């Protein structure tokens, strides 16, 4: 079903911003932008589930972050619609100084004085890419997808933090937040509906929720040795 209307200014376009599926990461590394981190078998099932969920939608454009896990999540969606998969670097994971390290509940990272200088300002944040820079690039990526799928639907596969930050911006919430309360589960869809070039609604759904480990669901209590950031 096409979302286009008769008048260009009233034309509806839907952009689904999807978080990738579960990643194979047995050592619990905060992998960030590191290459070589691929979907686990469960993550591939999540990607296939969402591809099936979206199979009847009017999707004309699929684009992903350049990172392996995002590309692998987007591939079955593009294939289901007979589309080539595009790449947009603006959809990439947020930069983080703890990349390549373990940084989980109960691992002592917060007690290490070498880390303190990176934790002094949660409002910017001081440990990585500023929130406002994430907003700028993600809004640019969303607008590019909207233009590519004008009058139809697009899927953009990205990562938890950038997705949550751009949604918070659009919904006029503060950008600094408690990471445990992000509503952005693995393989979830945060859906922006545009009328013309203006966002008129934001929706959220979890087509693969039953496949997501319970400790990774929004609001779940942290488990010692397991950090939610691993699946970012």
C-alpha positions, 0 to 999 in steps of 0.5 A: 500500500502506497502512503502517497497522497495527491498533493506533494505537501501532504505526501506521507512517507514512513521511515523505520529506524531499526536496531540490529539483532544480537551480536556474537560477543562471548567475551563481553567486549564493548565493541562500538565501531570495531569491525569483525563483530557479526550477528549471532545465530539468534541475531540472524533469526531476529533479522529474518523475523523482522524481514518477514514482519515487513514483507507486506509493507511498501518498502522501496529503500533499505539502508544500513550503518556500515558496521557488519552487524547492521549490514547483516540485519538489513540484508534479509529485509532488502532481499525480501523486497528485491532491493539493493542495500545502501550504506549511510555512515551517518547511521553508525554507532556512537563513538565511545572511549571504552570501545574494545574494553569490558565495561559491565555491571560488577566488573570494577570499571567504575572504580578504576581511576583511569576511567574517571576523567571520561565520566565527569560529564554525563550531559555531553557525554564526556566518554564519547560522541556528543549527543547533539552531534548524533542528533545532527547526523541521524536527522540527516540520515533519516531525511535522506531515507525519506527522500529516497522513499518519498511516498513509500517506506524506508528501513534504516538499520542503526544502533541503540544509542543513536536511535534513542537519541534522535527519538528523544530529540524528536519527542522533545525529551532531554538527551542525557538519560539512564541507559537502562531505560532506553526503549530500543530493544534488539531488532526493534523498530522506531517508526517516523511518519512524515507528512511532506518533510515534517515528522507527524508521529513516532511509533515503536514496535518489537517484532522479535521481542520473544527472541530477545534475552530477558536481561536485554529488554528495556527496564530489565535489571542488570545482570552481573558481568553482562552489560547492555552496551554489548548489544549496542 
